[in-house]
Amino acid sequence: MAAELTTTKLNHESHLLLDQPLLRLPQELLRKNFKTAQKHLERESKDILPALKTTANASFQGQSTDTTLQSLDNMIHRMRTLKRKMETLHEEEKVLHEASRRRLIHLQDLYDMESLAEVKYDEWSRVRLNRLLIEYLVRQGYGESARALAREKEIEALVDLEVYDRCEKVGRSLRGRSLEECLAWCAEHRVIMKKLDVSSGWKGV
């Protein structure tokens, strides 16, 4: 009996070692989302606040009403553009938070089990197998099949199809002897590349 219990006892830590990317990637994407929002805000604040002060001073010094209104219209247009960008980032953030929540629940389900012999473990393992199958399909270029399987099994929040799609797009670009997508990706991830000390070969990015 003791030997049987040892054989079927669930080792949660070993499972988590294999599932680290499940939580890590949404957190990295949330960090990137925050940095992008911060960059937009800092850039517009740096430009618009001095422009507003300059416009106000020029108006007091006799600048024409039409010129003042044009300057204000330009600033309003920039602020509306910023608002749209922030709204888009906010929607992306909500999706990432929901993905993180679903993934935490998925892993918590594992910790609620004690034995490999439990029926619930079989169900949990099937979800994991489907996740791995979806990742394999998308890596092999079968994106539509991967999406269809994710929808059928209702595990879209547990897979990162958009990230794989972007990687595949870069790969197709390189196979087509184009650096455009690759350089855009490198520019987008410049900070991370510098931290990993892999930016030396991309001086032109």
LINSULGI-V538312 format. One record per residue. N is the residue number from 1. RES is the residue in one small letter. PSI is psi in degrees with one decimal (NA if undefined). BURIAL is b if it has 9 or more other ideal C-beta (glycine too) atoms within 8 Angstrom, else e. Layout:
N,RES,PSI,BURIAL ; N,RES,PSI,BURIAL
This chain:
1,m,-42.8,e ; 2,a,-40.4,e ; 3,a,-38.7,e ; 4,e,-41.7,e ; 5,l,-38.8,e ; 6,t,-39.0,e ; 7,t,-37.8,e ; 8,t,-3.6,b ; 9,k,133.3,b ; 10,l,124.5,b ; 11,n,97.2,e ; 12,h,-39.4,e ; 13,e,-40.7,e ; 14,s,-34.6,e ; 15,h,-42.3,b ; 16,l,-33.7,b ; 17,l,-36.7,e ; 18,l,-22.4,e ; 19,d,15.3,b ; 20,q,-44.0,e ; 21,p,-22.2,e ; 22,l,-37.0,b ; 23,l,-30.3,b ; 24,r,-43.0,e ; 25,l,-47.4,b ; 26,p,-35.5,b ; 27,q,-38.9,b ; 28,e,-39.9,e ; 29,l,-35.5,b ; 30,l,-40.6,b ; 31,r,-42.2,e ; 32,k,-41.0,e ; 33,n,-45.8,b ; 34,f,-43.4,b ; 35,k,-38.0,b ; 36,t,-44.7,b ; 37,a,-42.8,b ; 38,q,-41.6,e ; 39,k,-43.0,e ; 40,h,-45.7,b ; 41,l,-44.5,b ; 42,e,-40.4,e ; 43,r,-46.6,e ; 44,e,-37.0,b ; 45,s,-40.4,e ; 46,k,-34.4,e ; 47,d,-43.6,b ; 48,i,-42.3,b ; 49,l,-47.6,e ; 50,p,-37.0,e ; 51,a,-38.7,b ; 52,l,-42.0,b ; 53,k,-42.1,e ; 54,t,-42.8,e ; 55,t,-42.1,b ; 56,a,-45.3,e ; 57,n,-41.9,e ; 58,a,-36.2,b ; 59,s,-41.7,e ; 60,f,-26.3,e ; 61,q,10.9,e ; 62,g,11.3,e ; 63,q,146.0,e ; 64,s,150.8,e ; 65,t,-40.5,e ; 66,d,-42.4,e ; 67,t,-40.7,b ; 68,t,-44.2,b ; 69,l,-37.5,e ; 70,q,-40.9,e ; 71,s,-42.3,b ; 72,l,-39.6,b ; 73,d,-40.8,e ; 74,n,-40.8,b ; 75,m,-40.6,b ; 76,i,-40.9,e ; 77,h,-42.8,e ; 78,r,-38.2,b ; 79,m,-37.1,b ; 80,r,-39.2,e ; 81,t,-42.7,e ; 82,l,-41.5,b ; 83,k,-42.9,e ; 84,r,-41.4,e ; 85,k,-42.3,b ; 86,m,-36.9,b ; 87,e,-41.0,e ; 88,t,-44.7,e ; 89,l,-35.6,b ; 90,h,-40.7,e ; 91,e,-40.5,e ; 92,e,-39.8,b ; 93,e,-42.1,b ; 94,k,-40.6,e ; 95,v,-41.9,e ; 96,l,-38.9,b ; 97,h,-39.2,b ; 98,e,-39.2,b ; 99,a,-42.8,b ; 100,s,-41.2,b ; 101,r,-45.8,e ; 102,r,-36.8,b ; 103,r,-36.6,b ; 104,l,-40.6,b ; 105,i,-42.7,e ; 106,h,-44.1,b ; 107,l,-33.3,b ; 108,q,-34.5,e ; 109,d,-37.0,b ; 110,l,-43.4,b ; 111,y,-16.0,e ; 112,d,-3.7,e ; 113,m,154.6,b ; 114,e,-19.8,e ; 115,s,145.4,b ; 116,l,-15.8,e ; 117,a,-6.4,e ; 118,e,143.7,b ; 119,v,-37.5,e ; 120,k,-31.4,b ; 121,y,-37.7,b ; 122,d,-42.8,e ; 123,e,-43.1,e ; 124,w,-41.2,b ; 125,s,-35.2,e ; 126,r,-37.5,e ; 127,v,-44.1,b ; 128,r,-42.7,b ; 129,l,-42.5,e ; 130,n,-38.8,b ; 131,r,-49.5,b ; 132,l,-37.7,e ; 133,l,-41.4,b ; 134,i,-44.3,b ; 135,e,-39.5,b ; 136,y,-44.5,e ; 137,l,-44.4,b ; 138,v,-32.1,b ; 139,r,-28.0,e ; 140,q,1.9,e ; 141,g,9.0,e ; 142,y,61.4,e ; 143,g,-42.9,b ; 144,e,-40.1,e ; 145,s,-39.2,e ; 146,a,-43.8,b ; 147,r,-41.4,b ; 148,a,-42.1,e ; 149,l,-40.4,b ; 150,a,-40.2,b ; 151,r,-44.1,e ; 152,e,-41.7,e ; 153,k,-3.4,e ; 154,e,46.7,e ; 155,i,30.7,b ; 156,e,-35.0,e ; 157,a,-11.5,e ; 158,l,0.7,b ; 159,v,158.0,b ; 160,d,65.1,e ; 161,l,-36.6,b ; 162,e,-38.9,e ; 163,v,-44.7,b ; 164,y,-36.3,b ; 165,d,-42.7,b ; 166,r,-42.2,b ; 167,c,-41.5,e ; 168,e,-36.4,b ; 169,k,-42.3,b ; 170,v,-43.0,b ; 171,g,-43.4,e ; 172,r,-38.8,b ; 173,s,-43.4,b ; 174,l,-40.3,b ; 175,r,-26.8,e ; 176,g,13.1,e ; 177,r,36.4,e ; 178,s,135.6,e ; 179,l,1.0,e ; 180,e,-53.2,e ; 181,e,-39.9,b ; 182,c,-45.9,b ; 183,l,-36.3,b ; 184,a,-41.3,e ; 185,w,-42.9,b ; 186,c,-40.6,b ; 187,a,-38.4,e ; 188,e,-31.1,e ; 189,h,29.3,e ; 190,r,-43.4,b ; 191,v,-45.0,e ; 192,i,-40.7,e ; 193,m,-37.4,b ; 194,k,-39.6,e ; 195,k,-34.8,e ; 196,l,-0.1,e ; 197,d,44.4,e ; 198,v,19.3,e ; 199,s,-7.4,b ; 200,s,-29.3,e ; 201,g,4.2,e ; 202,w,48.7,b ; 203,k,-27.9,e ; 204,g,-5.2,e ; 205,v,NA,e
